[in-house]
Structure formats: C-alpha cells, structure tokens
Amino acid sequence: MSGTAIAIIAAVVLVILGALVLFGASRRRDSQTLLSRETIKKDKSDSTFLEPGPTGRDVERAAQVAYREPGTAVEAVADTGDTSPVLYAPVDPEVLGVTRRQFFNRSMVTMMGVGLGGFGASMLAFLWPGKSVGFGSTVQVGTLENVFAQIDQGNQPLYVSEGRFYLSRYPADSITKADKVYGAELAGMKAGLVALYQKCVHLGCRVPFCTTSQWFECPCHGSQYNRVGEQKGGPAPRGLDRFAIDTSGGKVAVSTAAVIIGPPKGTNTTGQEAEGPHCITSAAHH
C-alpha cells in the first residue's frame, strides 16, 4: 500500500473519531445534573440540598409534558367585565418541541461537525493524486517549427521555466556520433532538439547560457558545457542531465518525470568550441 493511500485512510479515521467525540460530548452535556461538579465536590456536608437532582434532559421533558398535557386544576380568573371571547393561538410545534438548551447544543455539534467535515475534505483533496502539471510531468512546449524559430531568433537555447529545462538545437550531422553515446534522449536529438536540465551537475546551481561563448557556464564554480550540454571545463563530473523529448505530430513534449544522467566527461559529439569571450572563467583555467 502506498504512502498516499495510508495518509488518506488516516485522515478519514481522524474525521470519524472527531465526529464520535463530538457526539459523545453532546450526550454527556445533556445528561449532566443541574448542580456543577465543583459545587458538589467542595461541599463536604450531608445537606440533602446538594444531592444530585434531575438532569437537564429530565427538566426539558417535564416542561414539554406540562405544555402538552396541562393540569386539571381550575384557576380563578379576575372579573374584568370583558365578556368577549379570546381567540386561541396554537403554539408552533417546532418552537414547542425544541428547548433553548437543545437548540444551542445541536447548533454547536452541527457547526463543529461541518468544520470537521471541511477539514477532512480538504485533507482528502490535498492527498488525492490529481493531474500533475509543470516539473515532474510531461510539459507541452509547442510545435517543433515554433520552437526552432524561437531558438534561432534569440540565437540561444529556449528556456522553459515550467519544466526547468533548456531546449537546444542538436546538429543533424552529429547524430552518428550521438548514436554511440546517448540512449533515451536520442529520439529528440534525431528530431533536432535536446532538453537540458537547468541544474549544474557539480553542486546544483542553475546554469545560464552565455550568448558570447555559446556555452552554458555555471556562475558558482565555473563549470562549462557546450551548446548541447556536454562538459567542457570546470569541476563538473559529467555533462548536463537531460530529459526525453517526444515530437509526435510535430509537437514538442518533454517528460520531466525522470532525469536522464548526462554524458560522461570528455564526450564531445558536436566538436563545438567557444565562439567568443566567456561569461564565466572556468575553474580549470585558474
């Protein structure tokens, strides 16, 4: 059984236990005597006045019976000289059937029950697995043609913040070499793209792209990677990690659910060298 399923069951059990506690508390409140527990405990005398009397429920029932079944005793009515008949106004049965104590008790239990129900529902909604979006799922970037246009227009890889990766062009004339090094990401390369995870494989800093050198250069410790994420310098132990790309139907979809480990240090399938000044000096050059 998964951890999510166990958490859902635990949340449901907590809600049920809370409801039982509320129900028990309301029952005890109705069964309490009219004298408080503190009063009975503090008085050590044998006075019969402090003996436990009728419960609140007994008093309420007696009042209801008195309303529904009036006594037979005749009470004298003062002679006011007014002999006109008095119209009978029946008592509302709902008002008659619910005392003030019952109303407040039931209101409190109802409100607390609604609160517990809302809490339980929010817990289930939080724990219930839903359709994931963004990093950790499959990110839909757009059409292949549009992605190529954005990369060429900016003369730099396209950064997709939703998935925390860069989309960079992969040259078609390097596929033969790539076929000997890469695996799951090779399908995207054959379509002309590579999806590179933004984190430096050295210590996890986000690696920006240097437009002058046309390399990825880490500002933290000087690790450098070429345009397709292969390690070129610095303390990085391998090339940038990457994601698998699906270009079915001419649309680019990048699966970020699994990170593909970058190529070994020394891999250079494209032969690209720095095309201008570096933004960050490689640690290997110090």
Buried (B, 14 or more C-beta within 10 A) or exposed (E): EEEEEEBBEEBEEBBEEBBEEBEEBBEEBBEEBEBEEEEEEEEEEEEEEBEEEEBBBEBBEEEBEEEEEEEEEEEEEEEEEEEEEEEEEEEEEEEEEEBEBBEEBEEBBEEBBEEBEEBBEEBBEEBEEEEEEEBEBBBBBBEBEBBBEBBEEEEBBBBBEBBBBBBBBBBEEBBEBBEEBBEEBBBBBBBBBBBBBBBBBBEEBEBBBBEEBBBBBBBBBBBBBBBBBBBBBBBBEBBBBBBBBBBEEEBBBBBBEEEBEBBEEEBBBBEBEBEEEBBBEBBEEE
